[in-house]
Amino acid sequence: MQKEQFDITGMTCSACSTRVEKSVAKLPGIKEVSVNLLKNSMVTSYDESVLDTAGIVQAVEKAGYGAIPKASAQNKSRTTTPAAKPEVSTAQAEYKQMKQRLLLSALFTIPLFYISMGHMMGWPLPSSLLGMENAISFAFTQFLLLIPVVFINFKYYRMGFKTLFHGSPNMDSLIAIGSSAAIVYGIYAIYKIGIGFG
């Protein structure tokens, strides 16, 4: 029996880790599989005469996620220069990327919140965004601030719809469907406002 550890990418909730675990457990030759969501890792025990690393990676990718054998990740770190930084775990890398996306999103979300909710709280807004005669510019300004937020967080849409089409929706699917519905309705509302004032 061969025991091997993998770094798993793309997991965001327990539904993800369960999906990966079930997909790998179905493979012939697998004796044991355990997925750790917090560490973004998976440990497998398998019969190497029946199954190989490539087969396991393929099963994980078919489920909508990514898998990197720990051995190949360690070999990469050994072949780097002596001055190279110590290896960063997949979970740490994912956390760092998420933090960057949050900060970049905030740059556009804070002005979006101010414009969309400011008039309800008595905050000053430019006159070009106030009144029924400026309804189109009010709505379209919000839409323009939304586009970068969607672009920065497109990972949620890519993974969410991918796992949905694989029949195993997760939290990314919830975000993707909910926000897509709001965006489509927002575009329709802008169109209706335009028709009304046309």
C-alpha positions, 0 to 999 in steps of 0.5 A: 500500500502506498500512502500519499499526501496532496495539497487541495485547492479550491475548497471553501466549505465542508461540502467541498471536502466531502465532494473531494473525499467521495470522488477519490473514495470511488476509485479502484485501489483506494483503501483510505482517504481523508480530507482536511478542509482547514489545512487544504490537504488530503491523505490517501492510502492506495494499491499502487498496482491498481492506481497511481498519483495521476489517477487521484489528481484526475479524480479531484479535478473531475470533481471541480478542484485541484490536487498537487502531490506533496512530494512534487511540491517538496521537490520544487522547494528543494530545487529552488535557490538556497536563499528561497523562502520556506514553503508556504502551505496551500491554506496560507496561500489561499488565506493570503489571496482571500485577504487581498481580494477583500481589501481590493473589493473594499476599495469599490464596495465602500463608495458603492455603499455610500452612494446606494445608502447615503441618501437614506442616512442623510449623507451628502451626495453629488446633485448629479445623483439625486432626484428622479431626473438623475435615476439613470446616473444614480443606478449606472454609477452603482453598476460601474462600481460593482463591475470591479468587485465581480471581476476581483472575486470571479473565482467564486463564480468560476468555482461555484458554477463548476461545482453546481454543474458537477452536481455538488453545489457548495458555498461558492455556488450560493454566492454565484447564483445569489449575486448573479440573480441580483446583477441580472435584475439590476441590469433589467431595472436600469433598462426599465428606468431608461425606458420610463424616462425615454 
